[in-house]
């Protein structure tokens, strides 16, 4: 039985143990065989793979929906860019704070995948409306973003108001939910910044 220390990486330890098992087997009598009874790293790998599948499915579904309603494949590309960039911010947070990918962080990512495109879709739809009325791409990007910026900021702050208080909880609940609160807050904040900067910039260049 091998118990990891607090803060250690379960997957890395499990992989290192598996490399040592053949050597240990050779040192044992021939009638003794080493078998893995429980490997908790398998659950972590399964969760990560499930998250990757969720991200890929989200990209595909969001792409289809945006293409159906806006009718522009370039608009679909602009929206889909917001998802990975927003999620990258959460991994930077994990790296800087020394946290790891675990059930809580994976839950935060799963929660946010669908929400990160909300702001960008609202902004892009309004920019598209300006383009259809005959505005030049640069003008449509500027005025289209300005018109909905207050609404987008307000809706994002509403979500942050729900999750940010989780970062202030103390005790065991704080240990469980602090990381969730910070990750959702960071991801949603980044999605707002992307919707008000990168989305209109790409719209002015690509649409």
VOGU-3710 file (C-alpha; in Angstrom, 3 decimals, decimal comma):
1> xxxxxxxxxx> 0,000/0,000/0,000  1,362/3,403/-0,992  -0,050/6,622/0,444  0,918/9,905/-1,190  1,884/12,980/0,788  -0,400/16,019/0,841  0,090/18,070/-2,304  1,788/15,276/-4,244  0,648/14,350/-7,746  -1,311/11,105/-7,659
11> xxxxxxxxxx> -0,891/10,325/-11,361  2,870/10,959/-11,339  3,327/8,745/-8,267  1,232/5,930/-9,745  3,238/6,026/-12,991  6,529/5,949/-11,062  5,331/2,962/-9,008  4,325/1,043/-12,142  7,845/1,499/-13,512  9,285/-0,017/-10,335
21> xxxxxxxxxx> 6,925/-3,006/-10,198  8,876/-5,247/-12,650  12,048/-4,728/-10,620  10,212/-5,575/-7,405  8,657/-8,638/-9,038  12,090/-9,950/-10,009  13,286/-9,676/-6,419  10,364/-11,768/-5,100  10,058/-15,586/-4,997  8,525/-17,015/-8,207
31> xxxxxxxxxx> 5,293/-18,046/-6,469  4,491/-14,460/-5,399  2,838/-12,128/-7,895  2,223/-8,377/-7,538  -1,256/-7,253/-8,589  -2,798/-3,783/-8,563  -5,933/-3,873/-6,441  -6,825/-0,161/-6,402  -5,271/2,644/-8,453  -6,855/6,037/-7,720
41> xxxxxxxxxx> -4,966/7,640/-10,599  -7,307/5,815/-13,007  -10,246/7,881/-11,725  -8,296/11,101/-12,269  -7,311/10,109/-15,803  -10,917/9,157/-16,563  -12,141/12,525/-15,249  -9,604/14,419/-17,365  -10,555/12,429/-20,461  -14,235/13,128/-19,757
51> xxxxxxxxxx> -13,447/16,838/-19,478  -11,606/16,788/-22,811  -14,600/15,066/-24,407  -16,897/17,701/-22,869  -14,741/20,535/-24,238  -14,673/18,999/-27,727  -18,440/18,402/-27,676  -19,020/21,948/-26,418  -16,907/23,367/-29,262  -18,817/21,323/-31,842
61> xxxxxxxxxx> -22,292/22,107/-30,448  -21,544/25,813/-29,939  -20,140/25,969/-33,459  -23,257/24,400/-34,957  -25,610/26,671/-32,990  -23,710/29,867/-33,874  -23,486/28,824/-37,519  -27,235/28,080/-37,571  -28,325/31,398/-36,025  -25,731/33,798/-37,457
71> xxxxxxxxxx> -25,147/31,983/-40,740  -21,438/32,899/-40,869  -18,655/30,337/-40,481  -16,190/33,087/-39,544  -18,470/34,120/-36,686  -18,357/30,514/-35,507  -14,548/30,616/-35,445  -14,567/33,875/-33,452  -16,903/32,418/-30,821  -14,997/29,142/-30,524
81> xxxxxxxxxx> -11,735/30,979/-29,853  -13,227/32,315/-26,600  -13,539/28,855/-25,019  -9,883/27,686/-24,898  -8,496/31,158/-24,107  -10,847/31,529/-21,135  -9,991/28,059/-19,831  -6,240/28,685/-20,166  -6,589/31,402/-17,515  -7,769/28,826/-14,978
91> xxxxxxxxxx> -4,713/26,639/-15,589  -2,452/29,658/-15,049  -4,233/30,207/-11,713  -3,669/26,550/-10,754  0,014/26,845/-11,648  0,583/30,078/-9,714  -1,231/28,884/-6,586  0,304/25,399/-6,574  -3,099/23,705/-6,908  -3,636/20,618/-9,027
101> xxxxxxxxxx> -6,232/19,253/-11,418  -8,710/17,478/-9,152  -12,443/16,837/-8,876  -13,123/20,419/-7,742  -11,115/22,069/-10,530  -12,604/19,718/-13,128  -16,081/20,568/-11,848  -15,310/24,287/-12,214  -14,151/23,782/-15,797  -17,241/21,725/-16,639
111> xxxxxxxxxx> -19,526/24,395/-15,170  -17,844/27,190/-17,125  -17,526/25,610/-20,568  -21,062/26,601/-21,520  -20,932/30,046/-19,892  -17,707/31,399/-21,405  -19,294/31,971/-24,817  -22,399/33,815/-23,563  -20,841/37,287/-23,577  -19,057/36,754/-26,886
121> xxxxxxxxxx> -22,266/35,565/-28,575  -24,200/38,640/-27,399  -21,475/40,993/-28,649  -21,003/39,166/-31,941  -24,730/39,036/-32,658  -25,014/42,791/-32,219  -21,962/43,397/-34,411  -23,527/41,171/-37,076  -26,734/43,230/-36,912  -24,739/46,408/-37,602
131> xxxxxxxxxx> -23,001/44,729/-40,540  -26,347/43,697/-42,021  -27,511/47,342/-41,797  -24,551/48,385/-43,956  -21,921/49,452/-41,410  -18,240/48,906/-42,132  -16,648/46,071/-40,082  -14,566/48,401/-37,875  -17,542/50,667/-37,135  -19,819/47,699/-36,521
141> xxxxxxxxxx> -17,289/46,243/-34,060  -16,978/49,518/-32,115  -20,626/50,544/-31,953  -21,968/46,998/-31,692  -19,772/46,315/-28,659  -20,544/49,677/-27,014  -24,299/49,122/-27,243  -24,287/45,837/-25,332  -21,219/46,320/-23,119  -23,226/47,425/-20,069
151> xxxxxxxxxx> -25,603/44,456/-20,355  -22,733/42,023/-20,830  -20,837/43,417/-17,819  -23,962/43,290/-15,641  -24,759/39,671/-16,553  -21,150/38,611/-15,904  -21,041/40,379/-12,530  -24,228/38,513/-11,580  -22,470/35,181/-12,105  -19,371/36,390/-10,239
161> xxxxxxxxxx> -21,582/37,535/-7,348  -22,747/33,928/-6,966  -19,331/32,231/-7,043  -16,940/34,802/-5,520  -18,363/34,462/-1,964  -17,271/30,797/-2,083  -13,660/32,004/-1,870  -14,373/33,537/1,547  -15,858/30,433/3,172  -13,794/29,071/6,063
171> xxxxxxxxxx> -13,388/25,592/7,527  -13,788/22,340/5,621  -16,324/23,898/3,249  -13,738/26,550/2,386  -11,194/23,866/1,516  -13,751/22,224/-0,761  -15,203/25,268/-2,513  -12,534/28,000/-2,444  -10,819/26,633/-5,536  -14,163/26,254/-7,324
181> xxxxxxxxxx> -15,095/29,860/-6,545  -11,783/31,291/-7,720  -11,672/29,257/-10,925  -15,216/30,119/-12,004  -14,638/33,795/-11,150  -11,380/33,929/-13,135  -12,790/32,079/-16,148  -15,954/34,195/-16,324  -13,964/37,426/-15,866  -11,646/36,409/-18,696
191> xxxxxxxxxx> -14,620/35,609/-20,924  -15,899/39,147/-20,308  -12,534/40,674/-21,235  -12,397/38,520/-24,383  -15,954/39,487/-25,369  -15,168/43,205/-25,082  -11,710/43,114/-26,712  -10,759/40,050/-28,745  -14,228/39,329/-30,150  -14,789/42,821/-31,640
201> xxxxxxx> -11,190/42,944/-32,891  -11,555/39,606/-34,687  -14,973/40,684/-35,989  -13,482/43,859/-37,499  -10,763/41,823/-39,237  -12,662/38,685/-40,245  -16,334/39,542/-40,868
//
